[in-house]
Amino acid sequence: MFDLTDITNRKILADKIKEEIDSYCAYIYDDGPRTHLGASLIGDECNRKLWYTFRWIKHVTHEGRKYRLFNRGHKEEARFIEWLRGIGFDIYETDDKTGRQFRIASKCGHYGGSLDGITTFPKRYIIHEPFLLEFKTNKTGSEFKNLIKNGVKAEKPKHYKQMCVYGKKYNLRYALYMCVNKNDDDIHVEIVQLDWILADELETKAETIIYSHVPPEGISLKPSYFKCKMCDYQGVCHKNEPIDINCRSCFFARPVEDKQWKCDKYGIIPGKEAILNACPEWKSILP
């Protein structure tokens, strides 16, 4: 019998529950490596990092706490929509043609992403065109204050570039960007003018990364560079750490139509399970 009258035992029990919850979150919220190059990532300034991500060079995992943070961001979307509908906005979360979430896809399905939604304003605003919706969460402190002061384009360029990509695909000139402070529930609301020319440049960037058979240049050759020190791929990029073995990290693999990959050694289109496990003839794509 577990003695619950002992405070030490109660602490051990509580710690055990927390540990098991962390393990559960790390398992249940890890969707595995992303099958496409996401529009939410394409604004990253390091092309090599994006290439590593697309080629499944290393599957980055996190502790349970961090996965809960990611999951919270998804759940906040419903609150944003509730607030906007509460003040009279019409929110469209799915495409009438497909019945599914608004999506973009190009480069044979290897590049794309999902929109948070599209909105039209209440009549009292006298705005007659639809807007892209983009919802984000942020922590408190200087980061959120700077977002309010300087705007999303300056402080969150990846968010801005993501919106430009979505806006171009759906012929939307403006976005309603909303970000909530996770600590005190303060919100930042911003009307953002979208740059379709930038969206075209980002699509060209995505194409280059997707079809490159060699790693692009990174943002720095120095492992001590502060952005490299914070990167999940620092070990691979600067320390020659071994990479994950799968078909996408193989020298013989290349992306083809319908989101698929082709093995040029055997001339086949491997299935999902085969891609994850690779074969004995696997050869690293890294030089």
Buried (B, 14 or more C-beta within 10 A) or exposed (E): EEEEEEEEEEEEEEEEEEEEEBEEBBEEBBEEBEBBBBBBBBBBEBBBBBBBBBBBBBEEEBEBEBBBBBEEBEEBBEBBBEBBEEEEBEBBBEBEEEEEEBBBBBBBBBBBBBBBBBBBBEEEEEEEEBBBBBBBBBEEEEEBBEBBEEBBBEBBEBBBBBBBBBBBBBEBBBBBBBBBBBEEEBBBEBEBEBBBEBBEEBBEBBBEBBEBEEBBEBBBEEEEBEEBEEBBBBBBBBEEEEBBBBBBBBBBBBBEEEBBBBBEBEEEBBEEEBBBEBBEEBEEBBE
